[in-house]
Amino acid sequence: MANKKRRKRPYQPPSQEGGPLPEAPEAPEADAPVGTGGAPGGGANVERRQRKEEVRAQKEAALKQLRRREALRRIPAVLVVIVVVALGVFLLTSNRDTANAEIDLLLSKAAAAAKTAGCTAVEDVGPYDPESQDALHSEAGALPPVDSYPSVPAASGPHLAIPEPAGVLSKPPAFGGPVHSLEHGGVIIWYAPGAEKSPAFAEIKDFVERNQDHTLLAPYDYPDSGEAGSLPEGKQMAIVAWHRVQTCSDLSLPVIAKFMSQYRSPTIGGGDYIGIAPEQGGTM
């Protein structure tokens, strides 16, 4: 038979007769608050955390100061770059404006200068005969006689396989190279021997050196070719493009500039190209 649970009797303090009441149990002491030193090592932990915070704050302040110094050091370099770029743009724009102003002035004088220098009109001299050989590449020894070309100087016809480079020459180039340069849209400024003593020559030479893209300045003198080896009688200058020739009794820079503004590829002064070079823009 299962045991019956015994009921607990409520506690009843003994009567005064039975003796003194038992003392109430003491309340347990409350835990000391963290950080007051009540728990072992609590104050030391707080100090360590404070030191870590102080070190971290010092490092951040030092890093910010270093960054400010680096930024201040970079400012002069950035200013130098800005000044150099600005100066370069200014000089480039200034030089371009100066060059354009110079060309505009020369072009404005071209018509009057052509009359003063005794220049012919620009002439279309036509193709080489036979026309099938007008742009023929030949070896130096296989070129036809100079007097077989339709104009003096030649403006097309059989020519060397390598064009004459642009620039200023003091001696006549091999015949045939400049003709190839004309095929690529070049302009050749031929002058008679002795014309370099003209007061205008130094100005022309300087201008060509500054604008020598697809432009050649050279003396025309091929004594082994008879009359065709010299410029036409009384002419000191001949300006030539593909199928186009203009001759002048005297040197004239405005006339040269006008010719280059129309028959050279690329033109100068923003002029429209009106030439007919088969391979305009080719290397020269």
Secondary structure, DSSP 8 states (H G I E B T S, - for coil): ---------------GGG---------------TTTT-STTHHHHHHHHHHHHHHHHHHHHHHHHHHHHHHHHHHHHHHHHHHHHHHHHHHHHHHHHHHHHHHHHHHHHHHHHHHHTT----EE----SSGGGTT-EE-GGG---GGGSSSSS--SSSEESS---SEE-SS---TTHHHHHHHTT-EEEEE-TTGGGSHHHHHHHHHHHHS-TTEEEEE---GGGGGGGS--TT-SEEEEETTEEEEESS--HHHHHHHHHHHSSS-STT-------TTTT---
